[in-house]
């Protein structure tokens, strides 16, 4: 089993969003993965972009953990697209090459609160693709107010990036991404957790079918909500898009509840999807996309 989305927190400012948080350390993350039967796991940087409040974990922090546990940890790097000259022409090759040689397998979690097709983002996307880095992004429903790349209803800006950066693999995450699983998502719920039946497939399914470089990260409440709000449709979705989905938890705190393991255990034991689909989602897709051995 491979978890595509975990965090450790090395610097913590106390409270985020008005909530207290027990940050998770390297030792605690390893313990949590052992308890859940996760063999390998991606650790993503946090706070590289200034919109993320109160906590920070840099790529170098993750590489230190990777060097101690190379058989378990899959390191990602992150770069803010405004870095360097804050220009759509910034050359990121020097730092991407450094992270590539150090062992990083992807870029993300990308959290800059810029429009998805901002020229600075498109510049970074293209360069990430040249280095073979999939881009795992947090999608937000607007500019301002929080972190994450911003897109409009129907994901037109993301589609532009998928079309214009065909050599870059994109792995979608968070509420504004997963709410598009349903065609009738209300504007006011795009940034949250829509409930109820999926009466008709949404824009997300169309893009997953159309673009070979788009994948879905099933972590966090957003990913789990998408496949459990309408359980029967969720099983169909997992089966249909078995080649485009990856298991994850987004564990980042000792307090965070991550029921994903239990859900997929029930899916497997209840034979809700084929074992072929289950194995792809839980491990094989990550191995293929991240080029793991």
URBEL-V442059 format. One record per residue. SS is DSSP state (2 for helix, 1 for strand, 0 for the rest). OMEGA is omega as a letter, one per 40 degrees, with the letter a starting at -180 (* if undefined). D_CENTER is the distance of its C-alpha to the mean C-alpha in Angstrom with 1 decimal. Layout:
[[SS	OMEGA	D_CENTER] [SS	OMEGA	D_CENTER]]
This chain:
[[0	i	16.5] [1	i	13.3] [1	a	10.5] [1	a	7.2] [1	i	6.1] [1	i	9.3] [0	i	11.2] [0	a	14.9] [0	a	16.8] [0	i	19.8] [1	a	21.2] [1	a	21.5] [0	i	23.5] [0	a	24.4] [1	i	22.8] [1	i	19.8] [0	i	20.4] [0	a	23.8] [1	i	22.5] [1	a	23.3] [0	i	20.7] [0	a	21.4] [1	a	19.2] [0	a	18.3] [0	i	19.9] [2	a	19.6] [2	a	22.3] [2	i	20.9] [2	i	17.5] [2	i	19.5] [2	a	21.7] [2	i	19.0] [2	i	17.6] [2	a	21.2] [2	a	22.0] [2	i	19.4] [0	i	20.3] [0	a	17.1] [0	i	18.4] [1	a	15.7] [1	i	12.4] [1	i	10.0] [1	a	10.7] [0	i	8.9] [0	i	11.4] [1	i	12.0] [0	i	14.6] [0	i	15.1] [0	a	15.4] [0	a	18.3] [0	a	16.9] [0	a	15.2] [0	i	18.3] [0	i	20.1] [1	a	18.0] [1	i	17.2] [1	a	16.0] [0	i	16.5] [2	i	15.8] [2	i	19.4] [2	a	19.0] [2	i	16.3] [2	i	18.7] [2	i	21.5] [2	i	19.9] [2	a	19.0] [2	i	22.7] [2	a	23.9] [0	a	21.7] [0	i	21.0] [0	a	21.3] [0	a	18.5] [1	i	16.0] [1	a	13.7] [1	i	13.4] [0	i	11.1] [1	i	12.8] [0	i	12.4] [0	i	15.0] [0	a	15.8] [0	i	17.2] [0	a	20.3] [0	a	21.1] [0	a	24.3] [0	a	26.5] [0	a	24.2] [0	i	25.1] [0	i	23.7] [0	a	25.7] [0	i	24.4] [0	i	24.4] [0	a	21.4] [2	a	22.7] [2	a	24.3] [2	i	21.3] [2	i	18.9] [2	i	21.8] [2	a	22.2] [2	i	18.7] [2	a	19.0] [2	i	22.4] [2	i	21.2] [0	a	18.9] [0	a	15.3] [0	a	13.4] [1	i	10.7] [1	i	10.0] [1	e	7.4] [1	a	6.1] [1	a	8.4] [0	i	10.2] [0	a	13.6] [0	i	15.3] [0	i	16.7] [1	a	17.1] [0	a	14.6] [0	i	17.8] [0	a	19.4] [2	i	21.4] [2	i	20.0] [2	a	16.4] [2	i	17.8] [2	i	19.7] [2	i	16.8] [2	a	14.9] [2	a	18.2] [2	i	18.8] [2	i	15.5] [2	i	16.4] [2	i	19.8] [0	i	18.6] [0	a	16.6] [0	i	13.2] [1	a	10.2] [1	i	8.3] [1	a	4.5] [1	i	5.4] [1	a	6.2] [1	a	9.1] [1	a	12.4] [0	a	15.6] [0	i	18.0] [0	i	19.1] [0	i	20.2] [0	i	19.8] [0	a	16.4] [0	i	13.4] [0	i	11.0] [1	a	11.9] [1	i	14.6] [0	i	15.7] [0	i	18.7] [0	a	19.2] [0	i	18.9] [0	a	16.2] [2	a	18.9] [2	i	17.5] [2	i	14.3] [2	i	16.9] [2	i	19.0] [2	i	16.4] [2	a	15.8] [2	a	19.6] [2	i	20.5] [0	a	18.1] [0	a	18.6] [0	a	18.2] [0	i	14.7] [0	i	11.8] [1	i	9.0] [1	a	5.7] [1	a	5.4] [1	i	4.3] [0	a	7.3] [2	a	11.0] [2	i	12.2] [2	a	10.1] [2	i	11.1] [2	a	14.5] [2	i	15.5] [2	a	15.9] [1	a	19.4] [0	a	21.9] [0	a	23.6] [0	i	21.0] [0	a	23.1] [2	a	22.4] [2	a	22.6] [2	a	19.9] [0	a	17.2] [0	a	15.6] [0	a	16.2] [0	a	16.5] [0	a	19.0] [0	i	21.3] [0	a	23.7] [0	i	24.2] [0	a	22.4] [0	i	25.6] [0	i	24.4] [1	a	21.3] [0	i	19.4] [2	a	18.3] [2	a	14.9] [2	i	17.0] [2	a	19.2] [2	i	16.6] [2	i	15.1] [2	a	18.8] [2	a	19.8] [0	a	17.3] [0	a	16.8] [0	i	14.1] [1	i	11.6] [1	i	9.3] [1	i	7.5] [1	a	4.9] [0	a	7.8] [0	i	7.2] [2	i	9.1] [2	a	12.1] [2	i	10.7] [2	a	9.5] [2	i	12.7] [2	a	14.8] [2	a	14.2] [2	i	15.7] [2	i	18.3] [0	i	19.8] [0	a	21.9] [2	a	21.9] [2	i	24.1] [2	i	22.0] [2	i	18.8] [2	i	20.6] [2	i	21.6] [2	i	18.2] [2	a	16.9] [2	a	20.0] [2	a	20.0] [0	a	16.5] [0	a	16.6] [0	a	16.0] [0	a	12.8] [1	a	10.8] [1	i	9.2] [0	i	9.9] [0	i	8.1] [0	a	9.7] [0	i	8.2] [1	a	11.8] [0	a	13.1] [1	i	16.6] [0	a	19.6] [0	a	20.1] [0	i	16.8] [0	a	17.4] [0	a	15.0] [0	a	17.0] [2	a	14.6] [2	a	16.9] [2	i	20.0] [2	a	18.7] [2	i	18.1] [2	i	21.3] [2	i	23.1] [2	a	21.7] [2	a	23.0] [2	i	26.3] [0	i	27.0] [0	a	26.4] [0	i	24.4] [0	a	22.7] [0	i	24.1] [2	i	23.6] [2	i	22.6] [2	i	19.7] [2	a	18.9] [2	i	19.0] [2	a	16.8] [2	a	13.9] [2	a	14.5] [2	a	15.1] [2	i	16.6] [2	i	13.8] [2	i	11.9] [2	a	15.3] [2	a	16.0] [2	a	13.1] [0	i	12.9] [0	i	16.7] [0	i	17.3] [0	*	20.9]]
